[in-house]
Amino acid sequence: MENSTTMIGSKGVIKKHEFVRILIQCLYSLGYDKSASCLESESGISYKSSEFKLLESLVVGADWEGCIDNLYGIKELTDEQRDTALFLVSKQYFVECLGRGDDSLALSLLRKQISKLKVGREKVHMLAFGLLSLGMNKVHDDNGFQELRKYLISELEQVIPPPITVPDRRLEHLVETVAASQVNSCIYHNSLDPVSIYKDHRCGRDQLPTETVQILSAHKNEVWFVQFSNSGNYLASSSSDCTAIIWKVLEDSKLVLEHTLKSHQNPVSFVAWSPDDTMLLTCGNSEVLRLWDVETGTCKHTFGDNGFLVSSCAWFPDSNRLVCGSSDPKKGICMWDCEGNEIKAWRGIRMPKISDIAVTPNGEYLISIFSDRDIRILNVGMNTERVISEEHPITSLSVSGDSKYLIVSLNSQEIHMWDVEGCFEKPLRYKGHRQHKYVIRSCFGGANGMFIASGSENSQVYIWNRRMSDPVEVLSGHSMTVNCVSWNPKRHQMLASASDDQTIRIWGPSSEKACSKEL
């Protein structure tokens, strides 16, 4: 028998006895029963403690009174754990009494013992009404009882604490915890691929898009907005040259011009992809909202009129409903279908000027920026809302792909992140970029949306890890204000930025050679 006080590891903090028990459990859980049994024999250490082996034998032998006495004798159990374990054993005792037709003993057990346990009245009621009234007690063969007892043993293993039992899949949990901790502390981690446990995890900056790989210069004036499609196969851009452009992302990650959309009479300030990527909305500055067919590049519908003053727009997940906000307080927010039929509207004194709007990808929340400094989060299904007030004017809004978080860019040179559900008392803050006068847009991006990117008035692009308030990368290349950025949702190392210098830059990892080809 191994000495239970023997320590292993370079720091001498791991008990060898515990480590071997966990190894044995891991081998059993992976199906290597012979190897596990061999290790038990060679080490003299059993995966199951003597206390649990005794309890297991009492369960297999249906010695229920012995099981109950045994549980009362285990000092390591808290009162809650003991009551839970006693309920599990008593429930099995109760079921077997009913199964063998001993209703009087079952009822006595229910009244005198089970009902006194602090496990929640609903569990006791389930036994009383479910098993008695619904006839779920018809188990008469020993094989059926044996299967139920095996399940009871596994349940008791989950309830009874160490060192009497070893928590389920303990080694996997320990390794996974360490691997996850290393990933979480890696400021550059930007991949959904499994990490290797052969060595400590550490990414380099080549995981992020930090080099210009392509410059797009088809616009003839300032580029105000860019957004990748949900599939990541297209990029849409809009400009003060009164056009929007749809770009196609090729297999080699190069972008080519697909369609130029020219129906607007004023600068195009905003675009929004339908969730199925078949349609694109464009907002003209103080102009109508237009709906385009992505495949053909033709305008399918026009919403509103020239006095509508559309500020922003967004889609619901079904790709059939869209909403737009107006900078005219009398117009508020309108919801339409794709044929232009108004489904719903939010107007009135509680709906002042709307500067930006978004719908969470799950369709549950409609989020809008109104009165410059307020964030209104409306639960569409419940028709309940809450308002977050910022101290400084908000210039843009973006929602995370998992629908859990939102970020707002402020002209105080900060980006604030709030949770949609309302758990945060204070926002997480990101700083370092420059924003005083202009509308600067930020976005979530990277694997699991763990990064935030933003343009800046100093002609640079900033990237933050969500866990850090200071940027991890600052990208240089543009010559004038960077108005908007968009991170490809499928190609996590591709970022686009739009600038007053009339160009769009596509950024990729530093391992790629920079490309100056212009389109």
Stockholm file with secondary structure:
# STOCKHOLM 1.0

chainA/1-519         MENSTTMIGSKGVIKKHEFVRILIQCLYSLGYDKSASCLESESGISYKSSEFKLLESLVVGADWEGCIDNLYGIKELTDEQRDTALFLVSKQYFVECLGRGDDSLALSLLRKQISKLKVGREKVHMLAFGLLSLGMNKVHDDNGFQELRKYLISELEQVIPPPITVPDRRLEHLVETVAASQVNSCIYHNSLDPVSIYKDHRCGRDQLPTETVQILSAHKNEVWFVQFSNSGNYLASSSSDCTAIIWKVLEDSKLVLEHTLKSHQNPVSFVAWSPDDTMLLTCGNSEVLRLWDVETGTCKHTFGDNGFLVSSCAWFPDSNRLVCGSSDPKKGICMWDCEGNEIKAWRGIRMPKISDIAVTPNGEYLISIFSDRDIRILNVGMNTERVISEEHPITSLSVSGDSKYLIVSLNSQEIHMWDVEGCFEKPLRYKGHRQHKYVIRSCFGGANGMFIASGSENSQVYIWNRRMSDPVEVLSGHSMTVNCVSWNPKRHQMLASASDDQTIRIWGPSSEKACSKEL
#=GR chainA/1-519 SS CCCTTCEESTTSCEEHHHHHHHHHHHHHHTTCHHHHHHHHHHHCCCSSCHHHHHHHHHHHTTCHHHHHHHHHHCTTCCHHHHHHHHHHHHHHHHHHHHHTTCHHHHHHHHHHTGGGSSSCHHHHHIIIIIIHHSCTTCCCSHHHHHHHHHHHHHHHHHHSCTTTSCCTTHHHHHHHHHHHHHHHTCTTCCCCSCCCSSSCCCCCGGGSEEEEEEEECCCSSCEEEEEECTTSSEEEEEETTSCEEEEEECTTSCEEEEEEECCCSSCEEEEEECTTSSEEEEEETTSCEEEEETTTCCEEEEESCTTSCEEEEEECTTSSEEEEEESSTTTCEEEEETTSCEEEEECSTTSCCEEEEEECTTSCEEEEEETTTEEEEEETTTTEEEEEECSSCEEEEEECTTSSEEEEEETTTEEEEEESSSCCSSCEEEECSCCSSSCCCEEEESGGGCEEEECCTTSCEEEEETTCSSCSEEECCCSSCEEEEEECSSSTTCEEEEETTSCEEEEEETTSCCCCCBC
#=GC SS_cons         CCCTTCEESTTSCEEHHHHHHHHHHHHHHTTCHHHHHHHHHHHCCCSSCHHHHHHHHHHHTTCHHHHHHHHHHCTTCCHHHHHHHHHHHHHHHHHHHHHTTCHHHHHHHHHHTGGGSSSCHHHHHIIIIIIHHSCTTCCCSHHHHHHHHHHHHHHHHHHSCTTTSCCTTHHHHHHHHHHHHHHHTCTTCCCCSCCCSSSCCCCCGGGSEEEEEEEECCCSSCEEEEEECTTSSEEEEEETTSCEEEEEECTTSCEEEEEEECCCSSCEEEEEECTTSSEEEEEETTSCEEEEETTTCCEEEEESCTTSCEEEEEECTTSSEEEEEESSTTTCEEEEETTSCEEEEECSTTSCCEEEEEECTTSCEEEEEETTTEEEEEETTTTEEEEEECSSCEEEEEECTTSSEEEEEETTTEEEEEESSSCCSSCEEEECSCCSSSCCCEEEESGGGCEEEECCTTSCEEEEETTCSSCSEEECCCSSCEEEEEECSSSTTCEEEEETTSCEEEEEETTSCCCCCBC
//
